[in-house]
Amino acid sequence: MQAGAYDYIAQDRVAWGTPAAQAVQDEAARRGASRVFIVASRTLNRTTGVVRGIADVLGEQCVGVFDECREHTPRETVIAAAEAVRAAEPDLIVSVGGGTVIDTVKVLLIVLAQGVHEEDELDNWHVRVNADGSRHVPQVGTPPVRQIAVPTTLSGAEFSNFGGCTDTLRRMKHGYTGREIGPATVLLDPAATVHTPEWLWLSTGIRAVDHAVESICSIAPAPLVDGCALHALTLLQQALPRSRSHPDDLDARMQAMHGAWLASQGILRVHYGASHGIGHSLGAAAGVSHGHTSCVLLPSVLRWNRELPENRARQQQVAQALGRDDGDAAQAVEDLIASLGLPTRLQDVGVQRDQFRQVAEGALENIWVRTNPRPVERAEDVLAILESAW
């Protein structure tokens, strides 16, 4: 008899359909917050009215804005954000943006909880792979403040208590987790996403597809996750082309956001595989955005894994959910990516072959590479996948 467990995260509410500014004000009142600090991307804060609209509605309740978040969440920006939060002494943080912003807040909450002040102190708090392939997960204390999130991409970061942060000196991306570092509430407003560049919106949509696919194909699947992931694929394959052809279609955007929500139910609840794991290393070593790493890696990882009969059966479910009857999940995913005008090969995103070795070495330290359905145990295994994706 198969055994397993599903861990619920400390997230008590997801709300949708209310304009972001009003939704944040209502949530702050619901939580009794009087000092609200906003973390956002510079572009969203300085070139759109989204963040300003939230700050204006909050009025004197808004005690500060940090907008220096950068892609791949480098350690230095996390420390800087944490110092800004310490100075402002808020009782609620609102993250407004994509995965970079939300992950910045997740890791800064660990910084606050553990009294971290220097970048190298973060070495003590990231998830690591032990020599035997098991995981070392540091026990993080309760942060002094919670975050709520207004996401503007489809990365799904808002639906997990797992965040990535990059050591830029070693060009390594590490994972961090703690029960209360993820958003306590998620506020979905498709109107807040219309400023998101098309490539970022669509590629993070493929990131959501990646969440769903690697959940279904996991070595330790869970029935709740399977059900959510399969429906997520149906929603995403309908909504992403619609939002590409009609960017102002808020219903399509909302459907995509619901798809990303469902697809994210497997994050750190089931074991993902090499698409996520190699993707983290590819981002850190070669600067490829998260959405694009899924675009260029997922089909090749699926082809690598389908050598296993049990995984092939799982992939048939993926193919069927994406409307393909022949069971070829890799081709179904690749066709969807191409139909959205997104890159499908490593060379399309500027990766050079001389970067493969560094990517491979970094990938072997990733928790999800070690739980790929078909074992990935040596650098040569990663290199084979990279060559397939080239």
C-alpha positions as CSV (number, residue, x, y, z in Angstrom):
1,M,0.0,0.0,0.0
2,Q,1.4,3.4,-1.0
3,A,1.9,5.9,1.8
4,G,2.1,9.7,1.6
5,A,1.2,13.0,3.1
6,Y,0.1,16.4,1.9
7,D,1.2,19.4,3.9
8,Y,-1.1,22.5,3.9
9,I,0.7,25.8,4.0
10,A,-0.1,28.7,6.4
11,Q,-2.3,30.5,3.8
12,D,-5.8,31.2,4.9
13,R,-7.4,33.2,2.0
14,V,-7.4,33.6,-1.8
15,A,-9.7,36.4,-3.1
16,W,-10.3,37.5,-6.7
17,G,-12.3,40.0,-8.7
18,T,-11.8,43.1,-6.5
19,P,-9.5,45.9,-7.7
20,A,-6.1,45.5,-6.0
21,A,-6.1,48.8,-4.1
22,Q,-9.4,48.2,-2.5
23,A,-8.6,44.5,-1.9
24,V,-5.4,45.5,0.0
25,Q,-7.2,48.1,2.0
26,D,-9.9,45.5,2.9
27,E,-7.4,42.9,3.8
28,A,-5.4,45.3,6.0
29,A,-8.5,46.2,7.9
30,R,-9.5,42.5,8.2
31,R,-6.1,41.8,9.8
32,G,-6.1,44.9,12.0
33,A,-2.9,46.2,10.3
34,S,-2.1,49.9,10.8
35,R,1.5,50.0,9.4
36,V,1.7,48.6,5.9
37,F,5.0,48.3,3.9
38,I,4.9,47.6,0.2
39,V,7.6,45.6,-1.7
40,A,7.4,45.9,-5.5
41,S,9.5,45.9,-8.7
42,R,10.9,49.3,-9.8
43,T,9.2,49.2,-13.1
44,L,5.8,48.5,-11.6
45,N,6.2,51.2,-9.0
46,R,7.7,53.9,-11.2
47,T,6.0,53.5,-14.6
48,T,2.5,52.3,-13.7
49,G,-0.2,53.4,-11.2
50,V,-0.6,50.0,-9.6
51,V,1.6,50.5,-6.6
52,R,0.8,54.2,-6.2
53,G,-2.9,53.3,-6.3
54,I,-2.5,50.9,-3.4
55,A,-0.3,53.4,-1.4
56,D,-2.9,56.2,-2.0
57,V,-5.8,54.1,-0.8
58,L,-3.8,53.1,2.3
59,G,-2.9,56.8,3.0
60,E,-1.0,57.2,6.3
61,Q,-1.2,53.4,6.9
62,C,1.5,53.0,4.2
63,V,4.9,53.4,6.0
64,G,7.2,52.7,3.1
65,V,7.9,51.2,-0.4
66,F,10.9,49.1,-1.4
67,D,11.2,48.7,-5.2
68,E,14.8,47.5,-5.7
69,C,13.9,43.8,-6.2
70,R,15.9,42.2,-9.0
71,E,15.4,39.1,-11.1
72,H,16.6,35.8,-9.5
73,T,16.4,37.5,-6.1
74,P,20.1,38.2,-5.4
75,R,21.1,38.1,-1.7
76,E,22.1,41.7,-1.6
77,T,18.5,42.9,-2.5
78,V,17.0,40.7,0.1
79,I,19.3,42.1,2.8
80,A,18.5,45.6,1.6
81,A,14.8,45.0,1.7
82,A,15.0,43.5,5.2
83,E,16.9,46.6,6.5
84,A,14.2,48.8,4.9
85,V,11.5,46.8,6.7
86,R,13.3,46.9,10.0
87,A,13.5,50.6,9.8
88,A,9.8,51.0,9.0
89,E,8.5,48.5,11.6
90,P,5.4,47.5,9.7
91,D,2.8,45.1,10.9
92,L,2.0,43.9,7.4
93,I,4.0,43.6,4.1
94,V,2.3,43.7,0.7
95,S,4.2,42.2,-2.1
96,V,3.1,43.5,-5.5
97,G,4.6,41.9,-8.5
98,G,5.9,38.5,-9.8
99,G,7.9,35.7,-8.3
100,T,11.0,37.9,-7.8
101,V,9.1,40.3,-5.5
102,I,7.3,37.6,-3.6
103,D,10.4,35.5,-3.1
104,T,12.3,38.6,-2.0
105,V,9.8,38.9,0.8
106,K,9.8,35.2,1.7
107,V,13.6,35.2,2.2
108,L,13.6,38.6,4.0
109,L,11.1,37.1,6.5
110,I,13.6,34.4,7.2
111,V,16.3,37.2,7.6
112,L,14.0,38.9,10.1
113,A,13.1,35.7,12.0
114,Q,16.7,34.6,12.4
115,G,18.3,38.0,13.0
116,V,20.4,37.8,9.8
117,H,22.3,41.0,8.7
118,E,25.0,39.8,6.4
119,E,24.7,38.0,3.0
120,D,26.9,35.1,3.9
121,E,24.7,34.3,7.0
122,L,22.1,33.1,4.5
123,D,24.2,30.0,4.0
124,N,22.9,28.7,7.3
125,W,19.2,28.8,6.3
126,H,18.8,27.4,2.8
127,V,17.6,23.9,1.9
128,R,20.6,21.6,1.0
129,V,21.1,18.2,-0.5
130,N,23.1,15.8,1.7
131,A,25.7,13.5,0.3
132,D,23.2,10.6,0.3
133,G,20.6,12.6,-1.7
134,S,18.4,13.4,1.3
135,R,17.4,17.0,2.2
136,H,18.5,19.2,5.0
137,V,15.8,21.7,5.8
138,P,16.6,24.2,8.4
139,Q,13.9,24.9,11.0
140,V,13.1,28.6,10.6
141,G,11.5,30.6,13.4
142,T,8.2,32.5,13.1
143,P,8.7,35.9,11.3
144,P,7.6,39.0,13.1
145,V,5.3,40.0,10.3
146,R,3.4,38.3,7.5
147,Q,3.0,39.2,3.9
148,I,0.0,39.3,1.6
149,A,0.5,39.2,-2.2
150,V,-0.9,40.9,-5.3
151,P,0.7,38.8,-8.1
152,T,1.2,40.2,-11.5
153,T,2.7,37.1,-13.3
154,L,1.7,33.4,-13.4
155,S,4.8,32.1,-11.6
156,G,2.8,30.8,-8.7
157,A,5.2,32.0,-6.1
158,E,2.3,33.4,-4.1
159,F,1.0,29.9,-3.4
160,S,4.0,28.4,-1.7
161,N,6.2,28.8,1.3
162,F,9.3,28.1,-0.8
163,G,11.5,30.9,-2.2
164,G,14.6,31.1,-4.3
165,C,17.5,33.4,-3.6
166,T,20.8,33.7,-5.6
167,D,24.3,33.8,-4.3
168,T,25.7,36.0,-7.0
169,L,29.4,35.4,-6.1
170,R,29.1,31.6,-6.6
171,R,26.3,31.9,-9.2
172,M,24.2,29.4,-7.2
173,K,20.5,29.6,-6.5
174,H,19.3,28.2,-3.2
175,G,15.9,27.4,-1.9
176,Y,14.5,28.7,1.4
177,T,11.4,27.6,3.3
178,G,9.5,28.3,6.5
179,R,5.9,27.7,7.5
180,E,4.9,31.3,7.6
181,I,7.1,33.0,5.0
182,G,4.6,32.6,2.2
183,P,1.7,35.0,1.7
184,A,-1.1,34.6,4.3
185,T,-3.6,36.0,1.7
186,V,-3.4,36.2,-2.1
187,L,-5.4,38.9,-3.9
188,L,-6.0,38.2,-7.6
189,D,-6.7,41.2,-9.8
190,P,-6.2,40.6,-13.5
191,A,-6.3,44.4,-14.1
192,A,-3.0,44.6,-12.2
193,T,-1.4,42.3,-14.7
194,V,-2.0,44.3,-17.9
195,H,1.3,46.1,-17.4
196,T,3.3,42.8,-17.3
197,P,5.3,42.4,-20.6
198,E,3.7,39.8,-22.9
199,W,6.8,37.6,-22.9
200,L,6.9,37.5,-19.1
201,W,3.1,36.9,-18.7
202,L,3.2,34.0,-21.2
203,S,6.4,32.5,-20.2
204,T,5.4,32.4,-16.5
205,G,2.2,30.8,-17.8
206,I,4.5,28.0,-19.1
207,R,6.1,28.0,-15.7
208,A,2.6,27.2,-14.3
209,V,2.3,24.4,-16.9
210,D,5.7,23.1,-15.6
211,H,4.4,23.1,-12.1
212,A,1.4,21.1,-13.2
213,V,3.3,18.6,-15.4
214,E,6.1,17.8,-12.9
215,S,3.4,17.4,-10.2
216,I,1.6,14.8,-12.3
217,C,4.8,13.1,-13.2
218,S,6.2,13.1,-9.7
219,I,7.8,10.0,-8.1
220,A,5.5,10.6,-5.1
221,P,2.2,12.1,-6.5
222,A,-0.8,13.1,-4.4
223,P,-4.4,12.8,-5.4
224,L,-5.3,16.4,-4.5
225,V,-2.4,17.7,-6.5
226,D,-3.2,15.4,-9.5
227,G,-6.7,16.7,-9.7
228,C,-5.7,20.4,-9.4
229,A,-2.8,20.0,-11.9
230,L,-4.9,18.3,-14.6
231,H,-7.6,20.9,-14.4
232,A,-4.8,23.6,-14.4
233,L,-3.5,22.3,-17.7
234,T,-7.0,22.6,-19.3
235,L,-7.4,26.2,-18.0
236,L,-3.9,27.3,-19.1
237,Q,-4.0,25.9,-22.6
238,Q,-7.3,27.8,-23.2
239,A,-6.4,31.0,-21.4
240,L,-2.8,31.7,-22.5
241,P,-3.6,31.8,-26.3
242,R,-6.6,34.0,-25.5
243,S,-4.7,36.5,-23.4
244,R,-2.0,36.6,-26.1
245,S,-4.4,37.5,-28.9
246,H,-6.6,39.7,-26.7
247,P,-4.3,41.3,-24.0
248,D,-7.2,43.3,-22.6
249,D,-9.4,40.2,-22.0
250,L,-9.5,40.3,-18.2
251,D,-11.6,37.1,-18.1
252,A,-8.8,35.2,-20.0
253,R,-6.2,36.7,-17.6
254,M,-8.3,35.6,-14.6
255,Q,-8.6,32.1,-16.0
256,A,-4.9,31.9,-16.4
257,M,-4.4,33.1,-12.8
258,H,-6.8,30.4,-11.6
259,G,-4.8,27.9,-13.6
260,A,-1.6,29.0,-12.0
261,W,-3.2,28.7,-8.6
262,L,-4.3,25.1,-9.2
263,A,-0.9,24.3,-10.8
264,S,0.9,25.5,-7.7
265,Q,-0.6,23.0,-5.3
266,G,2.3,20.7,-5.7
267,I,5.1,23.1,-4.8
268,L,7.1,21.5,-2.0
269,R,4.2,19.0,-1.4
270,V,5.2,16.6,-4.1
271,H,8.7,16.0,-5.5
272,Y,9.4,17.9,-8.7
273,G,12.0,16.9,-11.3
274,A,14.8,18.1,-13.5
275,S,12.9,20.8,-15.4
276,H,12.6,22.8,-12.2
277,G,15.9,21.7,-10.8
278,I,18.1,22.4,-13.8
279,G,16.1,25.5,-14.4
280,H,17.2,27.0,-11.1
281,S,20.8,26.4,-12.0
282,L,20.3,27.7,-15.6
283,G,18.9,30.9,-14.1
284,A,21.7,31.4,-11.7
285,A,24.5,30.5,-14.1
286,A,23.2,31.9,-17.4
287,G,20.7,34.5,-16.3
288,V,17.8,32.9,-18.0
289,S,14.4,34.0,-16.6
290,H,12.3,31.4,-14.8
291,G,9.6,31.3,-17.4
292,H,12.0,30.8,-20.2
293,T,13.8,28.0,-18.3
294,S,10.6,26.0,-18.3
295,C,10.1,26.8,-22.0
296,V,13.4,25.4,-23.1
297,L,13.8,22.5,-20.6
298,L,10.4,20.9,-19.9
299,P,10.0,19.1,-23.3
300,S,13.5,17.6,-23.1
301,V,13.0,16.5,-19.5
302,L,9.8,14.8,-20.5
303,R,11.6,13.0,-23.3
304,W,14.3,11.9,-20.9
305,N,11.8,10.6,-18.4
306,R,9.5,8.7,-20.7
307,E,12.0,5.9,-21.0
308,L,10.4,4.7,-17.7
309,P,7.1,2.9,-18.4
310,E,5.5,4.2,-15.2
311,N,6.4,7.8,-16.2
312,R,5.2,7.3,-19.7
313,A,1.7,6.4,-18.3
314,R,1.7,9.6,-16.3
315,Q,2.7,11.6,-19.4
316,Q,-0.3,10.2,-21.2
317,Q,-2.5,12.1,-18.7
318,V,-0.6,15.3,-19.4
319,A,-0.9,14.9,-23.2
320,Q,-4.7,14.2,-22.9
321,A,-5.2,17.3,-20.7
322,L,-3.4,19.3,-23.3
323,G,-5.6,17.9,-26.1
324,R,-3.3,15.4,-27.6
325,D,-4.5,11.8,-28.1
326,D,-1.2,10.0,-28.9
327,G,0.3,10.4,-25.4
328,D,3.2,12.5,-26.5
329,A,3.3,15.0,-23.6
330,A,6.6,16.5,-24.7
331,Q,5.3,17.4,-28.1
332,A,2.0,18.7,-26.6
333,V,4.0,21.1,-24.3
334,E,6.4,22.1,-27.1
335,D,3.5,22.9,-29.4
336,L,1.9,25.1,-26.8
337,I,5.1,27.0,-26.2
338,A,5.7,27.5,-29.9
339,S,2.1,28.7,-30.4
340,L,2.7,31.4,-27.9
341,G,5.8,32.7,-29.7
342,L,8.1,31.7,-26.9
343,P,11.6,30.2,-27.2
344,T,11.8,26.4,-27.3
345,R,15.6,25.9,-27.4
346,L,18.5,26.9,-25.2
347,Q,20.2,28.7,-28.0
348,D,17.1,30.8,-28.4
349,V,17.7,32.3,-24.9
350,G,21.4,33.0,-25.4
351,V,22.8,30.0,-23.5
352,Q,26.2,28.9,-24.8
353,R,27.5,25.4,-24.7
354,D,30.5,26.4,-22.7
355,Q,28.1,27.2,-19.9
356,F,26.7,23.7,-19.7
357,R,29.3,22.3,-17.3
358,Q,28.6,25.1,-14.7
359,V,24.9,24.6,-15.1
360,A,25.3,20.8,-14.6
361,E,27.4,21.1,-11.5
362,G,24.9,23.6,-9.9
363,A,22.0,21.4,-10.9
364,L,23.4,18.4,-9.0
365,E,23.0,20.4,-5.8
366,N,19.3,21.1,-6.4
367,I,16.7,19.1,-4.4
368,W,14.5,18.5,-7.4
369,V,17.2,17.2,-9.7
370,R,17.7,14.5,-7.1
371,T,14.0,13.6,-7.3
372,N,13.6,13.4,-11.0
373,P,11.6,10.3,-12.1
374,R,14.5,8.9,-14.2
375,P,17.6,9.3,-12.0
376,V,19.9,12.2,-12.7
377,E,23.0,11.3,-10.7
378,R,26.0,12.6,-12.7
379,A,26.9,15.8,-14.5
380,E,26.8,13.8,-17.7
381,D,23.1,13.1,-17.2
382,V,22.4,16.8,-16.9
383,L,24.6,17.5,-19.9
384,A,22.6,15.0,-22.0
385,I,19.4,16.8,-21.2
386,L,21.0,20.2,-22.0
387,E,22.2,18.9,-25.3
388,S,18.7,17.6,-26.1
389,A,17.4,21.1,-25.3
390,W,20.1,22.9,-27.2
